[in-house]
Amino acid sequence: MIRIRVTDDGTYTVYRDGTALVTGLTRAQADAVAQSIGTGLVS
């Protein structure tokens, strides 16, 4: 399962199966990463 969580500093982290994949993102960036992971697409 892919999750996006906000951190204390206001940035976002993308998790997959409980493991942090990418940190320090804006919400838009986190959404884009989560979408590409979910569809298997990398841009």
C-alpha positions as CSV (number, residue, x, y, z in Angstrom):
1,M,0.0,0.0,0.0
2,I,1.3,3.5,-0.9
3,R,0.8,6.2,1.7
4,I,1.7,9.9,1.9
5,R,2.3,11.5,5.3
6,V,3.1,15.0,6.3
7,T,6.1,15.5,8.5
8,D,6.8,18.0,11.3
9,D,8.6,20.4,9.0
10,G,5.6,20.5,6.6
11,T,7.1,18.4,3.9
12,Y,5.7,15.0,2.7
13,T,7.1,11.5,2.7
14,V,5.9,8.7,0.4
15,Y,5.8,5.2,1.9
16,R,5.3,1.8,0.4
17,D,4.5,-1.1,2.6
18,G,5.7,0.8,5.6
19,T,9.1,1.8,4.1
20,A,9.9,5.4,3.4
21,L,10.8,5.8,-0.3
22,V,11.1,9.5,-0.8
23,T,11.2,12.4,1.8
24,G,11.2,16.2,1.7
25,L,8.5,16.6,-1.0
26,T,5.8,19.1,-1.6
27,R,2.3,17.6,-1.6
28,A,2.2,17.9,-5.4
29,Q,5.5,16.1,-5.7
30,A,4.4,13.4,-3.3
31,D,1.1,12.9,-5.2
32,A,3.1,12.5,-8.5
33,V,5.5,10.0,-7.0
34,A,2.7,8.0,-5.4
35,Q,0.9,7.9,-8.8
36,S,3.9,6.8,-10.7
37,I,4.7,4.1,-8.2
38,G,1.1,2.9,-8.2
39,T,1.0,2.7,-12.0
40,G,4.5,1.5,-12.4
41,L,5.4,4.5,-14.5
42,V,8.5,6.5,-14.0
43,S,8.9,9.9,-15.6
